[in-house]
């Protein structure tokens, strides 16, 4: 039941806009990683200073944990800002001109060995 609802949700998410890709591109991944590191470092510094000021390690932990969750919310979903440079794949020219796949080559070698 949970598996079915998850697959239906994924289909709905993918099918919501056929012209828009929800995959994060490489430049978007780089930006997300930079944002993630900056948010974690800033929250760690603030948490250390705040915890030192109030002499309570729990406050340090809570501040760093809050920074972690904020960073996750900012960087994990494929926000449209991270999808601005999609990869342009080459169109297939057809099966006659495409190079053979590794699986097809292996099958040809097997057939050739079996004939000998």
SVG drawing of the C-alpha trace seen along z (x, -y; Angstrom):
<svg xmlns="http://www.w3.org/2000/svg" viewBox="-2 -35 38 60">
<polyline fill="none" stroke="black" stroke-width="0.4" points="0.0,0.0 2.8,-2.5 4.8,-1.4 1.8,-2.0 1.2,-5.5 4.8,-6.4 5.0,-5.3 1.8,-7.3 3.2,-10.3 6.4,-10.0 4.4,-9.7 2.4,-12.7 5.6,-14.7 7.2,-13.6 4.1,-14.2 3.2,-17.6 5.0,-19.4 6.4,-17.5 8.4,-20.4 10.2,-21.1 12.8,-18.8 13.1,-18.4 16.6,-17.0 19.2,-19.2 22.0,-20.1 25.7,-20.0 26.0,-23.8 22.9,-23.7 24.6,-20.9 27.7,-23.0 25.6,-26.0 23.6,-23.8 26.8,-22.4 28.2,-25.9 25.0,-27.1 24.9,-23.9 28.5,-24.5 28.0,-28.2 24.8,-27.6 26.4,-24.9 29.5,-26.9 27.6,-30.0 25.2,-28.1 28.1,-26.3 29.9,-29.6 26.7,-31.2 25.9,-28.1 29.4,-28.0 29.3,-31.7 25.7,-31.4 26.5,-28.3 29.7,-29.9 27.8,-33.0 25.0,-31.2 27.4,-28.5 25.1,-25.7 26.2,-23.1 22.6,-22.2 22.0,-25.6 25.1,-25.1 23.6,-21.7 20.2,-23.2 21.6,-26.0 23.7,-23.7 20.8,-21.3 18.5,-24.1 21.2,-25.2 21.4,-21.6 17.6,-21.5 17.6,-24.9 20.4,-23.8 18.6,-20.6 15.4,-22.5 17.4,-24.9 19.5,-22.4 17.9,-18.9 14.8,-19.6 15.5,-20.3 14.4,-24.0 14.0,-25.7 17.0,-27.9 19.2,-24.7 17.8,-23.6 18.6,-26.6 21.4,-24.9 20.0,-21.6 22.3,-19.2 21.6,-19.2 21.8,-15.6 22.5,-14.6 19.5,-13.3 19.7,-9.7 20.3,-9.2 18.7,-5.8 19.7,-2.2 21.7,-2.0 24.1,-4.8 24.2,-4.4 27.3,-2.6 26.6,0.9 26.1,1.2 28.4,3.2 25.7,5.8 25.2,6.3 29.0,6.7 29.1,9.3 26.2,11.2 28.0,11.2 31.1,12.6 29.2,15.3 27.5,16.3 30.8,16.3 32.4,18.5 29.4,20.9 29.7,21.4 33.4,22.3"/>
</svg>
